[in-house]
Amino acid sequence: MNYLQKGQFHGQTNKTIHLDGIIITDTEYTHDKVDWHYHENAYFTFILEGNVIEGNKKEKYNCSAGSLLFHNWEDAHYNIKPKGFTRGFHVELQPMWFNDIWLDIDCLQGSIDVTNPDVKILFYKIFKECKSYDDMSALAVRELLIRTFTHLRGTTESRPARQPQWVDTIRQILHDDCCSTYSLEGLGQTGDIHPVHLSRDFHKYFHCGVSEYVRKLRVQKSLTLLSNATLPLTTVALDCGFADQSHFTRCFKEMMQMTPFKYRKLLLS
């Protein structure tokens, strides 16, 4: 089985950034198929453009733009790339990095398909830092990664021992269609929970209110569309459920600290 050492990924790597215990690569997928292999270090794969199928001994992931996977060290997997351009952003983490922040990597086993919109937005911010690199970017990337693992691991104080059924039901509804207009009454009826209880308890499981969570999902969706340079920003806004381009720009800038137009320029530069 092929063994890839630090900084090595199949395909054409266009840029590599080395930080303390962190290797970041921007890579174009050029192989139609990559047979079983594993990597020396734990790492994240973030798909910026295109599609790739990634499988391991337990699961198969159909990854499109915006998909985020975490692989623990030496987790064997394979890749299949459909026709078309595919670009991935990899953040590889050496053991020294985990030791520096006192994080036990063994608590995160195998491969993880990360769907949390907060974590995905953090990764878009990591990408943004790497594209507009300055003397504070190394610190910013480190902080964003620590926040990422805080989300992934959770805490015993913030993660209830058992989640009620309505949590998974409503999460699935919102992730499947973030562009619809929702009400507490409608969501409560679907999740079989009183609207008042939904409003009160939503924050306990999602760490924000319903409206903020939907906006995060909409911004996350827009980030996957901005790589298409031929798609007007007004179309992106409407396709993601925003009332108009100005509403889209306000929400986007609040979460990403830059306009959609500037982010698109960074992505395509």
KOLROMI-22191 format. One record per residue (C-alpha): residue number from 1; x, y, z. Coordinates in Angstrom, 2 decimals. Each point is the difference from the previous one (the first is absolute). Layout:
% residues N
@i: NUM	xx: X	yy: Y	zz: Z
...
This chain:
% residues 269
@i: 1	xx: 0.00	yy: 0.00	zz: 0.00
@i: 2	xx: 1.29	yy: 3.45	zz: -0.92
@i: 3	xx: 1.21	yy: 2.07	zz: 2.96
@i: 4	xx: 0.08	yy: 3.78	zz: -0.39
@i: 5	xx: 2.33	yy: 1.98	zz: 2.22
@i: 6	xx: -0.61	yy: 3.54	zz: 1.23
@i: 7	xx: -0.97	yy: 2.49	zz: -2.68
@i: 8	xx: -0.64	yy: -2.71	zz: -2.60
@i: 9	xx: -3.36	yy: -0.26	zz: -1.79
@i: 10	xx: -0.96	yy: -1.59	zz: -3.30
@i: 11	xx: -0.48	yy: 2.61	zz: -2.73
@i: 12	xx: 1.59	yy: 3.33	zz: -0.84
@i: 13	xx: 0.76	yy: 2.09	zz: 3.07
@i: 14	xx: -0.08	yy: 3.67	zz: -0.97
@i: 15	xx: 0.99	yy: 1.47	zz: 3.36
@i: 16	xx: 1.39	yy: -1.24	zz: 3.32
@i: 17	xx: 0.21	yy: 1.94	zz: 3.25
@i: 18	xx: 2.07	yy: -1.31	zz: 2.94
@i: 19	xx: -0.87	yy: 1.21	zz: 3.49
@i: 20	xx: 0.99	yy: -1.43	zz: 3.39
@i: 21	xx: -1.31	yy: -3.57	zz: -0.20
@i: 22	xx: -2.43	yy: 0.92	zz: -2.81
@i: 23	xx: 0.37	yy: -0.63	zz: -3.74
@i: 24	xx: -2.61	yy: 1.61	zz: -2.26
@i: 25	xx: -0.30	yy: -0.92	zz: -3.68
@i: 26	xx: -2.21	yy: 1.22	zz: -2.84
@i: 27	xx: -0.24	yy: -2.97	zz: -2.37
@i: 28	xx: -1.64	yy: -0.76	zz: -3.34
@i: 29	xx: -1.26	yy: -3.59	zz: -0.27
@i: 30	xx: 1.46	yy: -1.39	zz: -3.24
@i: 31	xx: -0.41	yy: -3.78	zz: 0.51
@i: 32	xx: -3.22	yy: -1.70	zz: -1.08
@i: 33	xx: 0.57	yy: -2.58	zz: 2.72
@i: 34	xx: 2.42	yy: -0.30	zz: 2.91
@i: 35	xx: 0.28	yy: -3.47	zz: 1.50
@i: 36	xx: 0.08	yy: -0.77	zz: 3.72
@i: 37	xx: 2.51	yy: 2.16	zz: 1.87
@i: 38	xx: 0.51	yy: 1.74	zz: 3.30
@i: 39	xx: 1.78	yy: 3.08	zz: 1.34
@i: 40	xx: 2.64	yy: 0.47	zz: 2.63
@i: 41	xx: -1.97	yy: 2.68	zz: 1.83
@i: 42	xx: -3.59	yy: 0.89	zz: 0.84
@i: 43	xx: -1.48	yy: 2.49	zz: -2.46
@i: 44	xx: -3.10	yy: 1.75	zz: -1.32
@i: 45	xx: -1.12	yy: -0.10	zz: -3.64
@i: 46	xx: -2.15	yy: 2.96	zz: -1.02
@i: 47	xx: -1.43	yy: -0.10	zz: -3.53
@i: 48	xx: 0.04	yy: 3.48	zz: -1.55
@i: 49	xx: -1.14	yy: -0.90	zz: -3.51
@i: 50	xx: -1.30	yy: -3.06	zz: -1.82
@i: 51	xx: -0.76	yy: -3.47	zz: 1.33
@i: 52	xx: 1.83	yy: -3.03	zz: 1.36
@i: 53	xx: -1.06	yy: -3.34	zz: 1.47
@i: 54	xx: 1.98	yy: -1.10	zz: 3.03
@i: 55	xx: -0.42	yy: -3.37	zz: 1.69
@i: 56	xx: 1.42	yy: -1.92	zz: 2.93
@i: 57	xx: -0.71	yy: -3.39	zz: 1.55
@i: 58	xx: -3.25	yy: 1.21	zz: 1.57
@i: 59	xx: -1.49	yy: 2.77	zz: -2.16
@i: 60	xx: 0.03	yy: 1.72	zz: -3.38
@i: 61	xx: -0.32	yy: 3.79	zz: -0.28
@i: 62	xx: -1.26	yy: 1.83	zz: -3.09
@i: 63	xx: 1.78	yy: 3.30	zz: 0.47
@i: 64	xx: -1.00	yy: 3.14	zz: -1.89
@i: 65	xx: 1.19	yy: 3.57	zz: 0.48
@i: 66	xx: -0.31	yy: 0.89	zz: 3.68
@i: 67	xx: 0.50	yy: -3.57	zz: 1.25
@i: 68	xx: 2.38	yy: -0.36	zz: 2.95
@i: 69	xx: 1.57	yy: -3.27	zz: 1.14
@i: 70	xx: 2.35	yy: -0.68	zz: 2.90
@i: 71	xx: 2.33	yy: -3.01	zz: -0.10
@i: 72	xx: 1.91	yy: -1.19	zz: 3.03
@i: 73	xx: 3.58	yy: -1.09	zz: -0.66
@i: 74	xx: 0.53	yy: -3.18	zz: -2.02
@i: 75	xx: -3.71	yy: -0.39	zz: -0.82
@i: 76	xx: -0.02	yy: -1.91	zz: -3.31
@i: 77	xx: -2.27	yy: 1.27	zz: -2.80
@i: 78	xx: -0.34	yy: 0.32	zz: -3.79
@i: 79	xx: -1.15	yy: 2.76	zz: -2.41
@i: 80	xx: -2.00	yy: 0.07	zz: -3.23
@i: 81	xx: -0.29	yy: 3.27	zz: -1.94
@i: 82	xx: -2.91	yy: 0.49	zz: -2.41
@i: 83	xx: 0.66	yy: 1.95	zz: -3.20
@i: 84	xx: 0.69	yy: 3.69	zz: 0.43
@i: 85	xx: 2.21	yy: 2.30	zz: 2.03
@i: 86	xx: 0.35	yy: -0.79	zz: 3.72
@i: 87	xx: 1.99	yy: 2.01	zz: 2.50
@i: 88	xx: 0.69	yy: -0.85	zz: 3.62
@i: 89	xx: 1.39	yy: 1.93	zz: 2.94
@i: 90	xx: 1.89	yy: -2.19	zz: 2.49
@i: 91	xx: 1.00	yy: 0.85	zz: 3.56
@i: 92	xx: 2.43	yy: -2.59	zz: 1.34
@i: 93	xx: 0.80	yy: -0.11	zz: 3.71
@i: 94	xx: 3.15	yy: -1.55	zz: 1.43
@i: 95	xx: 0.04	yy: -1.63	zz: 3.47
@i: 96	xx: 2.00	yy: 2.94	zz: 1.38
@i: 97	xx: -2.93	yy: 2.32	zz: -0.74
@i: 98	xx: -2.39	yy: -2.10	zz: 2.06
@i: 99	xx: 2.55	yy: -0.23	zz: 2.79
@i: 100	xx: 0.43	yy: 3.78	zz: 0.05
@i: 101	xx: -3.71	yy: 0.56	zz: 0.59
@i: 102	xx: -0.40	yy: -2.95	zz: 2.38
@i: 103	xx: -2.49	yy: -1.78	zz: -2.25
@i: 104	xx: -0.27	yy: -3.77	zz: -0.04
@i: 105	xx: -0.42	yy: -0.87	zz: -3.68
@i: 106	xx: -1.08	yy: -3.56	zz: 0.88
@i: 107	xx: -3.40	yy: 1.37	zz: 1.03
@i: 108	xx: -0.75	yy: 0.51	zz: -3.73
@i: 109	xx: 0.12	yy: -3.40	zz: -1.66
@i: 110	xx: -0.06	yy: -0.89	zz: -3.70
@i: 111	xx: -1.65	yy: 2.33	zz: -2.51
@i: 112	xx: -2.60	yy: 2.63	zz: 0.83
@i: 113	xx: -2.39	yy: 1.68	zz: -2.44
@i: 114	xx: -0.29	yy: 3.49	zz: 1.52
@i: 115	xx: -3.40	yy: 1.61	zz: -0.64
@i: 116	xx: -0.04	yy: 2.65	zz: 2.74
@i: 117	xx: -0.39	yy: 3.38	zz: -1.79
@i: 118	xx: 2.06	yy: 1.76	zz: 2.68
@i: 119	xx: 2.97	yy: -2.27	zz: -0.70
@i: 120	xx: -0.34	yy: 0.38	zz: -3.77
@i: 121	xx: -0.05	yy: 3.78	zz: 0.28
@i: 122	xx: 3.13	yy: -0.21	zz: 2.17
@i: 123	xx: 1.69	yy: -1.90	zz: -2.83
@i: 124	xx: -0.99	yy: 2.60	zz: -2.56
@i: 125	xx: 1.62	yy: 2.53	zz: 2.33
@i: 126	xx: 3.16	yy: -2.13	zz: 0.18
@i: 127	xx: 0.06	yy: -0.06	zz: -3.80
@i: 128	xx: -0.50	yy: 3.76	zz: -0.08
@i: 129	xx: 2.93	yy: 0.51	zz: 2.38
@i: 130	xx: 2.24	yy: -2.14	zz: -2.20
@i: 131	xx: -0.94	yy: 1.97	zz: -3.12
@i: 132	xx: 0.47	yy: 3.45	zz: 1.58
@i: 133	xx: 3.03	yy: -0.96	zz: 2.07
@i: 134	xx: 1.60	yy: 2.53	zz: 2.37
@i: 135	xx: 1.95	yy: -0.01	zz: 3.29
@i: 136	xx: -3.13	yy: -0.89	zz: 2.01
@i: 137	xx: -1.20	yy: -2.87	zz: -2.20
@i: 138	xx: 1.98	yy: -2.74	zz: 1.80
@i: 139	xx: -1.58	yy: 1.02	zz: 3.31
@i: 140	xx: -3.45	yy: 0.27	zz: -1.62
@i: 141	xx: 0.25	yy: -3.49	zz: -1.54
@i: 142	xx: 1.06	yy: -1.49	zz: 3.34
@i: 143	xx: -2.93	yy: 1.66	zz: 1.79
@i: 144	xx: -2.48	yy: -1.10	zz: -2.66
@i: 145	xx: 1.23	yy: -3.61	zz: 0.21
@i: 146	xx: -0.31	yy: -0.04	zz: 3.78
@i: 147	xx: -3.57	yy: 1.26	zz: -0.36
@i: 148	xx: -0.59	yy: -2.74	zz: -2.58
@i: 149	xx: 1.03	yy: -2.74	zz: 2.39
@i: 150	xx: -2.00	yy: 1.60	zz: 2.79
@i: 151	xx: -3.08	yy: -0.39	zz: -2.22
@i: 152	xx: 0.91	yy: -3.54	zz: -1.03
@i: 153	xx: 0.67	yy: -1.28	zz: 3.47
@i: 154	xx: -2.71	yy: 1.93	zz: 1.79
@i: 155	xx: 0.05	yy: 0.26	zz: 3.78
@i: 156	xx: -1.76	yy: -1.95	zz: 2.69
@i: 157	xx: -1.66	yy: 3.21	zz: 1.13
@i: 158	xx: -1.43	yy: 0.94	zz: -3.43
@i: 159	xx: -0.81	yy: -3.43	zz: -1.41
@i: 160	xx: -3.04	yy: -1.63	zz: 1.62
@i: 161	xx: 0.39	yy: -3.74	zz: 0.64
@i: 162	xx: -3.04	yy: -0.78	zz: -2.15
@i: 163	xx: -1.56	yy: 2.11	zz: -2.73
@i: 164	xx: -3.77	yy: 0.00	zz: -0.55
@i: 165	xx: -1.27	yy: -1.22	zz: -3.36
@i: 166	xx: -1.09	yy: 3.46	zz: -1.15
@i: 167	xx: 3.65	yy: 1.16	zz: -0.13
@i: 168	xx: 0.98	yy: -2.42	zz: -2.78
@i: 169	xx: -3.32	yy: 0.53	zz: -1.79
@i: 170	xx: 0.31	yy: 3.78	zz: -0.13
@i: 171	xx: 3.72	yy: -0.09	zz: -0.78
@i: 172	xx: -0.70	yy: -2.22	zz: -3.00
@i: 173	xx: -2.82	yy: 2.26	zz: -1.24
@i: 174	xx: 2.14	yy: 3.14	zz: 0.21
@i: 175	xx: 3.05	yy: -1.62	zz: -1.62
@i: 176	xx: -2.07	yy: -1.48	zz: -2.83
@i: 177	xx: -1.65	yy: 3.32	zz: -0.84
@i: 178	xx: 1.44	yy: 3.13	zz: 1.59
@i: 179	xx: -1.62	yy: 2.25	zz: -2.62
@i: 180	xx: -3.61	yy: -0.40	zz: 1.14
@i: 181	xx: -1.70	yy: 2.37	zz: 2.42
@i: 182	xx: -0.59	yy: -1.66	zz: 3.36
@i: 183	xx: -2.10	yy: 0.79	zz: 3.05
@i: 184	xx: 0.22	yy: -1.30	zz: 3.56
@i: 185	xx: -3.52	yy: -1.36	zz: -0.38
@i: 186	xx: 0.80	yy: -1.90	zz: -3.19
@i: 187	xx: 3.28	yy: -1.41	zz: 1.31
@i: 188	xx: -1.62	yy: -0.85	zz: 3.31
@i: 189	xx: -2.78	yy: -1.90	zz: -1.74
@i: 190	xx: 2.50	yy: -1.93	zz: -2.12
@i: 191	xx: 2.25	yy: -0.78	zz: 2.96
@i: 192	xx: -2.91	yy: -0.69	zz: 2.35
@i: 193	xx: 1.08	yy: 2.66	zz: 2.48
@i: 194	xx: -1.85	yy: 3.07	zz: 1.26
@i: 195	xx: 1.25	yy: 3.21	zz: -1.72
@i: 196	xx: 0.81	yy: 1.60	zz: 3.37
@i: 197	xx: 2.06	yy: -3.01	zz: 1.06
@i: 198	xx: 1.71	yy: -0.03	zz: -3.41
@i: 199	xx: 0.95	yy: 3.66	zz: 0.31
@i: 200	xx: 1.27	yy: -0.56	zz: 3.54
@i: 201	xx: 1.92	yy: -3.24	zz: -0.59
@i: 202	xx: 1.36	yy: 0.51	zz: -3.54
@i: 203	xx: 3.03	yy: 1.92	zz: 1.27
@i: 204	xx: 0.87	yy: -2.85	zz: 2.39
@i: 205	xx: 0.66	yy: -2.36	zz: -2.93
@i: 206	xx: 0.95	yy: 2.37	zz: -2.85
@i: 207	xx: 1.76	yy: 2.74	zz: 2.01
@i: 208	xx: -1.98	yy: 2.77	zz: -1.69
@i: 209	xx: -3.58	yy: 0.90	zz: -0.90
@i: 210	xx: -1.97	yy: -1.47	zz: -2.90
@i: 211	xx: 0.32	yy: 3.07	zz: -2.22
@i: 212	xx: 3.76	yy: 0.29	zz: 0.55
@i: 213	xx: 0.47	yy: -3.71	zz: -0.75
@i: 214	xx: -1.91	yy: 0.29	zz: -3.29
@i: 215	xx: 2.07	yy: 3.05	zz: -0.98
@i: 216	xx: 3.20	yy: -1.97	zz: 0.66
@i: 217	xx: -1.23	yy: -2.79	zz: -2.26
@i: 218	xx: -0.87	yy: 2.50	zz: -2.72
@i: 219	xx: 3.41	yy: 1.70	zz: 0.16
@i: 220	xx: 1.65	yy: -3.42	zz: -0.01
@i: 221	xx: -1.93	yy: -0.92	zz: -3.14
@i: 222	xx: 0.96	yy: 3.27	zz: -1.67
@i: 223	xx: 3.68	yy: -0.72	zz: 0.65
@i: 224	xx: -0.29	yy: -3.17	zz: -2.09
@i: 225	xx: -1.50	yy: 1.96	zz: -2.92
@i: 226	xx: 2.45	yy: 2.90	zz: -0.10
@i: 227	xx: 2.63	yy: -2.09	zz: -1.79
@i: 228	xx: -2.20	yy: 0.19	zz: -3.10
@i: 229	xx: 1.19	yy: 3.31	zz: -1.45
@i: 230	xx: -2.82	yy: 0.07	zz: -2.56
@i: 231	xx: -2.71	yy: -0.03	zz: 2.67
@i: 232	xx: -1.13	yy: 3.59	zz: 0.82
@i: 233	xx: -0.03	yy: 0.89	zz: 3.69
@i: 234	xx: -3.71	yy: 0.79	zz: -0.24
@i: 235	xx: -0.63	yy: -3.55	zz: -1.19
@i: 236	xx: 2.16	yy: -1.41	zz: 2.82
@i: 237	xx: -1.98	yy: 2.06	zz: 2.50
@i: 238	xx: -3.39	yy: -1.18	zz: -1.26
@i: 239	xx: 1.12	yy: -3.62	zz: -0.37
@i: 240	xx: 1.07	yy: 0.02	zz: 3.64
@i: 241	xx: -3.27	yy: 1.37	zz: 1.35
@i: 242	xx: 0.94	yy: 3.66	zz: 0.51
@i: 243	xx: -2.54	yy: 2.67	zz: -0.86
@i: 244	xx: 2.45	yy: 1.90	zz: -2.22
@i: 245	xx: 3.69	yy: 0.62	zz: -0.56
@i: 246	xx: 0.29	yy: 2.71	zz: 2.66
@i: 247	xx: -1.51	yy: -2.31	zz: 2.65
@i: 248	xx: 2.42	yy: -2.72	zz: -1.11
@i: 249	xx: 2.98	yy: 2.36	zz: 0.17
@i: 250	xx: -0.90	yy: 1.15	zz: 3.54
@i: 251	xx: -0.33	yy: -3.55	zz: 1.35
@i: 252	xx: 3.11	yy: -1.19	zz: -1.84
@i: 253	xx: 2.15	yy: 2.89	zz: 1.21
@i: 254	xx: -1.18	yy: -0.48	zz: 3.59
@i: 255	xx: 1.22	yy: -3.62	zz: 0.01
@i: 256	xx: 3.02	yy: 0.21	zz: -2.32
@i: 257	xx: 1.22	yy: 3.58	zz: 0.67
@i: 258	xx: 0.12	yy: 0.69	zz: -3.74
@i: 259	xx: -2.46	yy: 0.38	zz: -2.87
@i: 260	xx: -0.97	yy: -2.89	zz: -2.32
@i: 261	xx: 1.68	yy: 1.84	zz: -2.87
@i: 262	xx: 3.35	yy: 0.20	zz: 1.84
@i: 263	xx: -0.22	yy: -3.61	zz: 1.10
@i: 264	xx: -0.64	yy: -1.11	zz: -3.59
@i: 265	xx: 3.11	yy: 1.91	zz: -1.13
@i: 266	xx: 2.06	yy: -1.76	zz: 2.68
@i: 267	xx: -1.40	yy: -3.42	zz: -0.93
@i: 268	xx: 0.67	yy: 0.41	zz: -3.71
@i: 269	xx: 3.35	yy: 1.78	zz: 0.27
